[in-house]
């Protein structure tokens, strides 16, 4: 919209429908604002000075002037009503949108772009940018560089492009794409689609929702669906894929993958490679496919298929059906339930409980060995669920098996005795596993995690975490940011690959550490693999 030179008339065009809406008398000619309520900004061209004036339609005050280079002398300018366009420079810029629809362009430099209330487009350009959307349905494109993109309410699209990016979807049904390199992606609440793209990506859904697709893509990815019934795909590479409390579909793709379905009935596919697949509780269907797979059905009435290769299969409690497939397989059904086992071709070995060796139906199994009944390996336990609030909570578990969730706030969680599942969720939390083989997860922010006694499984996730495994043979993942990890007593397995610069002290025992070249590893760690 704007006035021609020598004229007092301003034409207002609807760019969506491609026609003029109306003509108004501006009163002062070119460069003066048109009277009307067509949006929070007017862009008015002045051909004499080669500038564009940005004017408020509420106060009629001039908010800024942009000079057009290259000798441009515009006669008029048409801009979509209600859309504010702001561009930065090739240096570091801080640009904030309006209450209306905005298009913010950072261009070069390390920029900070912050949208407003309506549907905004934020384009970071080259540089390490910070993009924050608003309450509308926003599009955030980081461009080149190591960018951090955060949306809030609305169904948003976040694009990482080139660089090691961190994408946070917030509430709404969001679409996130990390594109190239090693990215961190969290869709937040809502039914999200999250694509890691190329690189060793971490996809951690910290919020609620049944996610349509969590796809790591090519690379050695870590994907955690958390709560909700999610569809998880690993793609090519050696992936670590975790379900949660919902009924998951997990397809690992090619590579030597690790899968944990979680507590509900899941469908788990290992595909090509030597995979480790765990069903946990629920009625699971597990398919190892090609490769020498390790399959643990957990409790529940499961269907377990090893596929080609020499597989190690544990049926777990429940009346299970096992098809070992071709290869020299090992099958364990010593779980005090009636199981059906077809060993398939190859020289196979089956372990049954000695108290009732004829309880199970066995077919094509060459060697049968009687052993005492074996317990379930389900995790997390579901007997006692203790949930926090949005504030700062102190939650204490029972002497038995507990599942403890901190929710928001800076919480302190105590698992106490028993095999507990302790999840800090959001906030700077302190987690105590207590005695027992516990599963502890820091999730968001800067957490302190103490495994205490027992063979614990610990993940720090986001934030600068301090982790101590305590006595026992622990498995510890630092995950993102700069973490401090102490294995303490026992034969520990510690993984701090990716994220920031980590410090690791293994303590007594025969320990294995997977680390980056920049990480500081204490000489107490016997086996360090970089």
Secondary structure, DSSP 8 states (H G I E B T S, - for coil): -EE-TT--EEEEEETTTTEEEEEEE-SS-TTS---S-S-SEEEEEETTTTEEEEEETTT--EEEEEE--TT---S-----TTEEEEE--SS--EEE--SSEEEEE--SSS-EEE--SS--EEE--SSS-EEE--SS--EEE--SSS-EEE--SS--EEE--SS--EEE--SSS-EEE--SSS-EEE--SSS-EEE--SSS-EEE--S-S--SEEE--SSS-EEE--SS--EEE--SS--EEEEESS--EEE--SSS-EEEEESS--EEE--SS--EEE--SS--EEE--SS--EEE--SSS-EEE--SS--EEE--SS--EEE--SS--EEE--SSS--EEE--SS--EEEEEGGGTTSSEEES-SEEEEE-------SS--SEEEE--SS--EEE--SS-EEEE--SSS-EEE--SSS-EEE--SSS-EEE--SSS-EEE--SSS-EEE--SS--EEE--SS--EEE--SS--EEE--SSS-EEE--SS--EEE--SSS--EEE--SS--EEE--TTSEE-TT-SEEE-
